[in-house]
Amino acid sequence: MTDTKTPEISASDRVREALAVTLRGCEELIPQDDWVKKLVRSETTGTPLRIKLGLDPTAPDIHIGHTVVLNKLRQLQDLGHTVIFLIGDFTTLIGDPSGRNTTRPPLSREQIELNAQTYYRQASMVLDPAKTEIRYNSEWGDMLGSRGMIQLAARYTVARMMERNDFHDRFHAGTPISVHEFLYPLMQGYDSVALKSDLELGGTDQKFNLLVGRHLQAEYGQEPQCILTMPLLEGLDGVEKMSKSKNNYIGISEDANTMFAKCLSISDVLMWRWYTLLSFKSETDIAILKAEVAAGRNPKDAKVALAKEITARFHNAAAADTAEQDFINRSKGGIPDEITEISLPLGEGGAAVGIGALLKSAGLAASSGEGNRLIDGGGVRVDTSVVSDKGLKLGAGTYVLQVGKRKFARVTLA
């Protein structure tokens, strides 16, 4: 009789799998040989590795660009390792100067606490809470005191600090650098000492700070952590880093319909990069899908699958299905099931209301003038019919107004 049981995977196979998972989509793994040694030791002893990610709560919520590193953490959690989700309530008081040409103004304690309240709740949409330690670096930052801070500063040189690109460039440009900014990479590095981390993740802009952690761990007699840098995700425009200030982002707390539609708006080229960095599909499955598209399959099929996966992660599968149907309805000129309901008054003496003013009052245009420009561009519909007359006036009744593909309002004039 043939034994149909799955054969036991050897330790070396598991290590190779873990290394492949680690390297997927990453920018750099430093040093790779040391990480393999840590994986082998973990497999041999059964002791999970400690993997650290620090985030400063500088804003009230996060977007999917931030989830690139969270996805990597989840992949490593699924291999059995422990993730330390570190909220930088102490370092935020200093202000991270990374990638900046001016001093970053520190936030108040009240602002930090308010922002920190939402961070882990949102990160838990990706991470496995059962395998996650939540820590705040004020635990040890506040305890250091002035003596401890001086002793910490003595373990790193000014010359090494000035090797950092932003400090180097600001110094030579004559742009002021405050002394307290040197404390930021030191404290981020000291976090790794306090947590005895084996691996720290960060964006490519954090490489210097992560290397400081390796240096300080060696200074304190610990085995240095490895560092894994992940690329900064391009936003919806496919050019700039995803950022709220550039309005090219998808917030993970956005409604399902908006999230789905925004995902579908990205280019076919950017889609594959998002697959690598944001999808939990295997690289083999992604390669098969990419080959099918290259052979003639509509790339929209792949984009819809990605949009549904991302939407389901931050909502649920049913919400993703509904968002897909909503998008189909809009694409066909249909009306979504759930749209904003607005009641507005008629003009003086019950007079009809001009379409431009109505778009403004319904919140679909910033001004009557913008409403008229949208009409000129063919982007305005009333009850699914395209509006071409800027002089159109609507009397008493209920109308569905549409601007573009995603803005709707059901307006009752009375």
N, C-alpha and C positions, 0 to 999 in steps of 0.2 A: 504494500500500500504506500502510495506517495505521500510524503509529509508536506502539507500545504501551508504550514506555519511560516510566517515571515521570518527570515533569518535575522539573528541579532546583529545590529550594526556595530562595527568595531569602533573603538575610541578614535582611531585615526580618521575614520570616515566622518565621525561627528565633528571632529576638529576642523576638517576640511569644509564641512557644511557651514560651521560657525564662521569660518574665515570668509567664505563666499558671501554669507549674509552680511557680515561686517563691511565688506568692500563694495557691496552693491550701491552704486550711485555716489560713493564718497569721493571727496577731493583728495585727501591724504590720510594715511594711517601711519603714525610715527611712534616708535619703530615697529614695523610689521613683525619682525622676528620675535620681539619681546611679547607681542600680543599672542602669537602662536604658543609661546612658552606658557603664558598665563592660561590659555585655553586648555593646554595639555594638563597643567597642574589641576585646574578645576575639574576636568574630566576624571583624573586619577583619584582625587580626594573627595569628589562629590560636593565641593564647596563652591557655591555660586560666586561669580565675580561681581564686584561692586562698580556700577557704572553711573557716572554722575553727569547731570545736566543742570546748570544754573541759569535761571532767568530772573532778571531784575524787573519788578512790577512797575514799569514806567508808563504803562497805559492800562485802561480798564479792561481790555480784552485782547484776544490774539486772533490772527488770521491764518489761513492755511499755509502761508509761507513759513510760519513758525513750526508747523507740524512736520516739516521735513525731518528735523532732528527727533521729534516725538515718534514719528514712524520708525525711525531706526532703533530708538529705545524699545519700542514695542516688539520689533523683530528679535532683539536680543533678550527681551523678557521671555518670549516664546521659546527660546533656547534654554531657559531655566535660570537666567541671571537676575540679579537684584538691581533695580533702578533707584537712584537717589534723585528725587525731584527737589532741587534746592531753590528756594525762593530767596532772592538776594535783598532782603529788607535792610541789611546793614550796608552792603555795597551800593545800593541805590542812593543812600544818603551822600555817598561820595560823588557818584555820577560817572558812568563809563565814558571815557574819552575816545574809545576805539572808532577809527575812521572819521573823526571830526577834526575840523580846523579851528574850532573855538572851544572854550571851556563849556562843558555841559552844565547847566544850572541844576543843582540837586533838588530833589522833591522834598516836600515836607513829610513828616511822619504820618500825618493824617492822609495825605494823598497816597502814600505807599501802602498803608493798611487797607485803604479802600480798593486799590487796584489788586492787591494780593488776594482779596476775598474771592475773586472770580478766577484767578489763574489756575489753581489746581482743579477746580470743578470743570473748567474747559479742557485742561490737559487730560482729564480722566475719560474724555470721549475717545482718546486714543490709547492711553496707557491701561495696563491691568492693575487696578488698585491693590490687589492681593500681593503683588510683587513690587510694590512701590513704597519707598520710604519718603515721607515729606519732611523736609528740614528747612530751617530758617538760619541764615548765617549770622544773625544777631546772637545766636546761642553762644558762639565763641568770640564773635567780634566785639560784643559789649564787654566780655570778660577779659579781653586782652589788656585794656587800660593803656596808659601812656608808656609805662615801662615795657610792656609786652610789644607795643607798636614799635618802639625804638629798637628792641631786640630783633624784631622781624625785619625792619628796614636795613639792619646791619648785614643781612644775609643776601643782599642784592646790590649791585653797583650802579652808579649813575651812568657809567659808560654803556652797560648792558641795556639799561632803560632807554637810553637815547638811540639805540639801534631800532627801536620801534618806529615804523614809517611815519605815523602821524606826529609823534613827538619830534622826530628828526626834521620833518618838513616844516613844522610850526616854528621850531627853533631857528632854522635858517631863513625863514620868512620874516622873522622878527615878531611873530605872533605870540602873545603871552601864554605861558604854561604855568598853571598854579601848582605849587608843591603838592597839594593834596591829591592831584591827579595821579602822581606816582604811586599813591597808596592803593589805587584801584587794582592794578594787576597783581600787586603784592597780596591784597586781601583775597582776590579770586584764587590765587595760587595757594594761599593758606587754607582756603576751603578744602582743597584736596588733601592737605595734611590732616585737617580735623576729621575728615570723612574716610581717610585711608582708601581713596578711590583707586581702582585698577585701570579705569578708562574714563576719560572725560570727552564729551562731545561739545561741538560748537560750530558756528558758521565759520567760513574762511576768514572773516574779519576778526575772529577771536584767537587766531593761531598763536600770536605772541603771548597772550594771557595764559593759554593752555600750557605753553612751554615753561612759563614761570612756575606753574604748578609742579611740573616734573622736577625743576631745579630745587624748589623748596622741599619737596618730599625727600630728595637725596640729602639736603642739608639737615633735615630732621631725622635721618637714619631710616627712612622708609624706602621700600622698593618704588621707583618712579612709575607713575601712571603712564599708560599709552594715551595718545590723543588721536581723535578722529574728527576731521573737519568735513562738514557737509557744504555743498554749494548753496549759494543764496538763490532762492527760487525766483525766476522771472515772473512778473505779474501778467495781467490779462493782455497787456500790450505786447508781450513777448520780447521786450527790450530792457526796461528798467526793473530793478529789484522790486518785488512785491512790497507795496507800502501804502498805508492809508493816506499819507500826504500826497502821493501821486495818483490816488484814486484808481489804482489798478489791482485791487485786492478783492478777496472773498473772505468775509468774516465768518468764523465758524459758528457764530450765533445768528447768522442771517437766516431768513425763512427758507424753506426747502425749494420753493419755486424760483426764488432769486438765485440761490446757490446753483441749482441745476442749469438755469439759463446762462449764468455767467461762465460756468464750465464749458458750455457749448460754444461760447463766443471766442475761445482761444483758437489760434491757428493750428493747422494740421501738423506743422513742424513742432510747435511747442507741446502739442499733445503727447508726443513720445517722451519728451523730457519729464513731463508731469507723471506719465505712467511709471517711469523709473523711480521718481522721488516721492510720489504720493500714493501709488497703488500698492495693494498687498498681493496682487497677482504675482505668480512666480515669473522669473525672467524667461523661462521656457515658454510659458503661456503668452507673455508679451511678444516674444520673438515670433511665435506662430501667428499671432494677430497682425503683427507688422508685415509678415510675409504675405498674408492674405490680402492686405490692403495694397501691397506692391503688385500683387497679381490681378488687381482689378476690383476688389471689394470696396464698397463706398466707405471712405474714411469716417464718415459721419457715424457709422455703426460703432466704430471703436470709440469715438468721442462720446457717444451716448452711454456706452458701457462704463466709461471712466466717470462721466457726470453722475451716473446712478450710484456707482460705488462710493464716490466722495459724499454725495448727498445722504445716502443711507448711513454712512459712518456717523454723521453729525445729527441725523434725525432717526430715520428707520427705513426699512425696505418699502413699507406701504407709502410713506411720504415721498420716497424717490419715484415710485410708480405713478403717484398722483402728479408729481412735478413733471414727469415725462409727458403725461397725457395733457396737462395744462399747456406745455410748450407746443405740443402738436396742434391743439385747438387754436393757439395764438398764431401759429405759422399758417394755418388755413384760414385765418381771419375770424376764427371762432372766439367766443367769449369765455373766460375762465369761470369756474363754478363759484369761486369766492373772490369778490373784488370790493373795494372800498365803496361804501354807501354814503352819499352826501346830499343834504337838503339845502337848497339855496333859494333866496327870494327872487322874484321877478323884478324888473325895473319899476321905476316910479309909475304908479297908476296901472300896474299889471303889464308893463311893456316887455316885449321880448328882449332877451339878453344876447349881445354879440358874442360870437364864438371865441374871439380872442380873450375877451374879459372873462368868459366862462371857464376857459382853460386855466387862466390864472387863479380864479376863485376856487377851482377844484384841486389846485395844487399840482396840475400837470404841466404848467409852464411858469417860469419865474416872473413873467410880465405879459401883458397883452401883446406887446411887440414881439416877444419871443414866440408866442402862440401863432402870430401871423407868419413868422418866418418858418415855423414848423409846417404850417399849411402850404406855404410855397414849396416846401420840400416834399410834399405828398405824405407827410408822416402823421396826419390827423384823420381819425375816423369817427363818425357818429353812427351808432348802431350798425357797425361793420362797413358802412359806406365811406369811401374816401371823400374828404372835404376839399374842394378846390376853390370855393368862394369865401374870401376873407370877410365879406360883408354878411355872411350867414347869421341869422338871428333865430334863437329858439324860444318858443313860447312855453306855456304851462305844459308839464308832462314829465315823463321819466326817460332819460337817455343814457346810453352807454357811450362814454367818451374814451377814446384810445389814442395814445401818443406813442409812436414807435411800436416795438414788439412787446414791451413789458409793462407799460403804464396804462392802467385802466381805472375808471371811476364810474359808478352808476349814480347819475345826478338827477335829482328830482327838483324841478322848478315849480314853485307855487307862490 
